[in-house]
């Protein structure tokens, strides 16, 4: 990743294998101060393994990881104080209250009540400060977990699918907290997610990972502009067949789902290829039910690169 910002995280030619699975294959990336980066990839892509190596839980088989110029081998105690972690699921002591839980974790960093109060306000848990953790909703538990990860004002925040399983409202509450953090421009964040919208809403830079390799990276604008202004035609057919006849000319590679009676085709030139698509339907006596033309999205790009959707 090209970066003119001060490097906070540097990953150089990192490899990690588990028996016959090569989970990470020579990854390189640099993350600057205050930069929010999304790692997009399906299960098994290697993104969680990469994050675990950055957070010091696992060690690379080859390559080097530096955080603010320091390595886990020589500076573990220092790095523990620089990093904040929030995972997909965090276990708490159910019979502690929210305030008590935060006080407990704050004590690990030698922090007092003042910082606990700041965090309770930041993650909007004022009304739940006396509630037992066991009685919190899923979204409230994740806000508490995020609050704990921010207690020590970390230079690096690592979030591994923090909103998976949450309803849309709870997910947006997490996003609002992270946007506040981003405004301060002091913390660098790596976010792994299955949600394209989450990456688009929160992150400056997006890295698409699959089978332990980086397939594409850049800002959202760079990634979509790389597709040369392609457009997508999505359509459904009446009395849809299981398969479609072959296409000719500029129209090719129609992605067709015979079960749902829906399809998608990517076009470079809407002026010539849309009429050609309509001619194709007419010549093959295929009758449109619905059709939408739109710009390509991250999901389209991901499907093109990997042959599958992100959630698969």
C-alpha positions in Angstrom: 0.0 0.0 0.0 1.4 3.4 -1.0 1.2 5.7 1.9 2.6 9.2 2.5 1.4 9.2 6.2 3.6 8.3 9.1 3.7 4.5 9.1 2.1 3.0 12.2 1.7 -0.7 11.0 4.2 -2.3 8.6 3.7 -5.8 7.3 6.5 -7.1 5.1 6.3 -10.4 3.1 4.4 -12.2 5.9 3.6 -15.9 5.6 1.6 -18.1 7.9 0.6 -21.8 7.4 -1.4 -24.3 9.4 -0.5 -27.9 8.4 -1.5 -27.9 4.7 -3.3 -24.5 4.7 -1.3 -21.5 3.6 -3.4 -18.9 5.4 -1.3 -15.9 4.6 1.0 -15.8 1.5 3.5 -13.0 1.4 1.3 -10.1 2.4 2.6 -6.5 2.4 0.8 -3.5 3.7 1.5 -0.2 5.4 -1.0 1.7 7.5 -0.5 5.4 8.4 -1.4 7.4 11.5 -5.2 8.0 11.8 -6.0 5.8 8.8 -9.0 3.4 8.9 -8.4 0.3 6.8 -10.9 -2.4 5.9 -9.9 -6.0 5.2 -12.6 -7.6 3.1 -12.7 -11.3 2.5 -14.9 -14.4 3.0 -14.3 -17.0 5.7 -10.9 -18.6 5.2 -9.5 -15.6 3.3 -6.7 -15.2 5.8 -7.8 -11.8 7.2 -8.3 -13.0 10.8 -4.9 -14.8 10.8 -3.3 -11.6 9.6 -5.0 -9.5 12.4 -3.9 -12.1 15.0 -0.3 -11.7 13.9 -0.5 -8.0 14.1 -2.0 -8.2 17.6 0.7 -10.6 18.7 -1.5 -13.7 19.3 0.3 -15.6 16.5 3.8 -15.2 15.0 4.6 -15.2 11.3 6.4 -18.2 9.8 8.3 -15.7 7.6 8.4 -12.0 7.2 8.2 -9.1 9.7 5.5 -7.0 11.4 6.3 -3.7 13.0 4.0 -1.5 15.0 5.3 2.0 15.4 8.7 0.6 14.6 8.5 -2.1 17.3 8.3 -5.9 17.0 6.5 -8.3 19.3 9.7 -10.2 19.9 11.5 -7.3 21.5 8.8 -4.9 22.7 5.8 -6.9 23.8 5.0 -4.9 27.0 5.2 -1.6 25.1 3.0 -2.9 22.3 0.3 -4.2 24.7 -0.3 -0.6 25.8 -0.4 0.7 22.2 -3.1 -1.6 20.9 -6.9 -1.9 21.5 -8.8 -5.1 20.5 -12.5 -5.8 19.9 -13.5 -9.2 18.6 -16.6 -10.7 17.1 -17.6 -12.0 20.5 -16.3 -10.9 23.9 -17.0 -12.8 27.1 -17.6 -10.8 30.3 -18.3 -11.7 33.9 -22.1 -11.6 33.7 -22.6 -10.6 37.4 -20.5 -7.5 37.1 -22.2 -4.2 36.2 -21.2 -2.2 33.2 -19.4 0.4 35.4 -17.6 -2.3 37.4 -16.5 -4.1 34.2 -15.0 -0.9 32.8 -13.3 -0.2 36.2 -11.8 -3.6 36.2 -10.3 -3.3 32.7 -9.2 0.3 33.4 -7.2 -0.9 36.4 -5.0 -3.1 34.1 -3.7 0.2 32.6 -3.6 2.1 35.9 -6.5 4.3 34.8 -9.0 5.8 37.1 -12.7 6.7 37.3 -12.4 9.8 35.0 -11.4 7.7 32.0 -14.2 5.2 32.8 -16.7 8.0 32.7 -15.4 9.3 29.4 -15.8 5.8 27.9 -19.3 5.3 29.2 -20.3 8.6 27.5 -18.4 7.7 24.3 -20.2 4.4 23.8 -23.5 5.7 25.0 -24.0 3.4 27.9 -25.0 6.0 30.5 -28.4 4.5 31.1 -26.9 1.0 31.5 -24.0 1.9 33.8 -25.6 0.0 36.7 -27.0 -2.9 34.6 -25.5 -6.3 34.9 -23.6 -7.4 31.8 -25.8 -10.5 31.5 -28.8 -8.2 30.9 -27.3 -6.3 28.0 -28.5 -6.7 24.4 -26.0 -7.9 21.7 -25.5 -4.3 20.5 -24.9 -3.0 24.0 -22.4 -5.8 24.7 -20.5 -4.9 21.6 -20.5 -1.2 22.6 -19.1 -2.2 26.0 -16.4 -4.3 24.2 -15.5 -1.4 22.0 -15.3 0.9 25.0 -12.9 -1.5 26.7 -10.7 -1.6 23.6 -10.5 2.3 23.7 -9.8 2.7 27.5 -6.0 3.1 27.0 -6.4 5.5 24.1 -4.8 3.0 21.7 -2.6 4.1 18.8 -3.8 1.0 16.9 -7.4 -0.4 17.1 -8.0 -3.9 15.7 -11.7 -4.9 15.1 -12.4 -8.4 14.0 -16.0 -8.4 12.6 -17.3 -6.4 15.5 -20.9 -6.0 14.1 -21.5 -9.6 12.9 -24.9 -10.8 14.1 -26.1 -7.3 15.1 -29.3 -5.8 13.8 -29.0 -2.7 11.5 -29.6 -0.2 14.3 -27.0 -1.7 16.6 -24.5 -1.8 13.7 -25.1 1.9 13.0 -24.5 2.7 16.7 -21.1 1.1 16.5 -20.4 3.0 13.3 -21.3 6.3 15.0 -18.8 5.6 17.8 -16.0 4.8 15.3 -16.8 8.0 13.3 -16.2 10.1 16.5 -12.9 8.3 16.9 -11.9 8.9 13.3 -12.5 12.7 13.7 -9.7 12.8 16.2 -7.3 11.4 13.6 -5.0 9.9 16.3 -5.9 6.2 16.1 -5.2 3.8 13.2 -7.8 1.1 12.7 -7.9 -2.3 10.9 -11.4 -3.5 10.5 -12.3 -7.0 9.2 -15.8 -7.3 8.0 -18.3 -9.2 5.9 -20.3 -6.0 5.2 -19.4 -3.9 2.1 -21.4 -1.0 3.5 -19.4 -1.0 6.7 -16.2 -0.7 4.8 -17.6 2.1 2.6 -18.9 4.0 5.5 -15.9 3.8 7.9 -12.7 3.2 6.0 -10.3 5.4 4.0 -8.6 2.4 2.4 -10.0 -1.0 1.4 -8.0 -4.2 0.9 -9.7 -7.2 -0.7 -8.1 -10.5 0.5 -8.7 -14.1 -0.6 -6.8 -17.3 -0.1 -4.1 -15.4 1.9 -3.3 -12.9 -0.8 -4.2 -9.3 -1.5 -6.3 -9.2 -4.7 -6.9 -5.5 -4.9 -6.4 -2.4 -2.7 -7.1 1.3 -2.7 -9.6 3.9 -1.8 -13.2 3.2 -2.7 -12.9 5.6 -5.6 -9.7 4.0 -6.8 -11.2 0.5 -6.7 -14.3 1.4 -8.6 -12.6 3.7 -11.1 -10.2 0.7 -11.8 -13.3 -0.9 -13.3 -13.1 1.7 -16.1 -16.6 3.1 -15.5 -18.3 -0.2 -15.9 -22.1 -0.4 -15.4 -24.2 -3.3 -14.3 -27.5 -4.4 -15.7 -29.6 -6.5 -13.3 -32.8 -8.0 -14.6 -35.5 -10.6 -13.9 -37.5 -12.5 -16.6 -41.0 -13.8 -16.8 -41.3 -17.5 -17.3 -37.6 -17.7 -16.7 -35.7 -20.7 -18.1 -33.1 -22.7 -16.1 -30.3 -21.6 -18.5 -30.0 -18.8 -21.0 -29.0 -19.1 -24.7 -25.5 -18.0 -25.6 -24.7 -14.4 -26.2 -22.9 -12.8 -29.1 -21.1 -9.6 -29.8 -20.2 -7.2 -27.0 -22.6 -8.8 -24.5 -21.0 -11.7 -22.7 -20.7 -13.5 -19.3 -24.3 -13.1 -18.1 -24.4 -14.3 -14.5 -27.8 -16.2 -14.4 -29.7 -17.7 -11.5 -32.3 -20.0 -13.0 -33.9 -20.7 -9.7 -34.6 -17.1 -8.9 -35.1 -16.1 -12.6 -32.6 -13.2 -12.2 -29.4 -12.3 -13.9 -26.6 -9.7 -14.0 -24.3 -8.5 -16.8 -21.5 -6.0 -16.7 -21.1 -3.6 -19.6 -18.4 -1.1 -20.7 -20.5 1.0 -23.0 -24.1 1.5 -22.1 -25.0 3.3 -25.3 -24.1 0.3 -27.5 -24.4 -2.7 -25.2 -27.8 -1.9 -23.7 -29.5 -2.0 -27.1 -27.6 -5.1 -27.9 -28.8 -6.7 -24.7 -32.4 -5.8 -25.5 -32.0 -7.3 -29.0 -30.6 -10.5 -27.4 -33.7 -10.8 -25.2 -36.1 -10.2 -28.2 -34.3 -12.6 -30.5 -34.5 -15.4 -27.9 -38.1 -14.6 -26.9 -37.1 -13.7 -23.3 -39.5 -11.3 -21.6 -38.3 -8.8 -19.1 -40.1 -8.4 -15.8 -37.7 -5.9 -14.1 -34.4 -4.2 -15.1 -32.0 -1.9 -13.3 -28.9 -0.2 -14.6 -26.3 1.0 -12.1 -22.7 1.7 -11.4 -20.5 -1.2 -10.2 -20.1 -1.6 -6.5 -17.6 -3.2 -4.1 -19.7 -6.3 -4.1 -19.5 -6.5 -7.9 -15.8 -6.0 -7.8 -15.4 -8.7 -5.1 -17.5 -11.2 -7.1 -15.4 -10.5 -10.3 -12.1 -11.0 -8.4 -13.1 -14.1 -6.4 -16.0 -15.7 -8.2 -18.2 -15.5 -5.1 -20.0 -13.1 -2.9 -18.4 -11.8 0.3 -20.8 -13.5 2.6 -20.1 -16.9 1.0 
